[in-house]
């Protein structure tokens, strides 16, 4: 199953929710959202810096990842960015494919 890196930053409303309900509540909510798409939460971590939350999740496909992202972003509690992750084996497979490409000016 494809793996995704999800990075999120809380809005003011999102921080208020964490303060009132705690961090484990957010992990449970993330696990439920991912499971509702047929996926599994590998881990959720709070962080300092540019992002407040880092999530690693397995989801069936890009459409499931997009559905989670749109639903979460529409909630207004946080803004998230999703990055598909590739295994070393995925990269090995990619290196075996032939791409027809002509660079600009070529």
C-alpha angles and dihedrals in degrees: 000000000000117000125221136197110217118193120187140182120203123234119219089268091050093052090050089054092051091048092052100038105026136230099284088058089059092050090052091049092050092048091051093048092050092044090051087064093048094262139117132234110232095183146334122205133181114224143187121234132033094353128043098198134031118194131184112198139168113224130176096241147334092278091059090048090049092049091053092047094049093046094048094044091048090055091073093221096103145355116235138192121203124206123186111229124216126208120224086253090056089054091048089054091048091053089057094059122094117226123195106217137154116198120225110284090014 
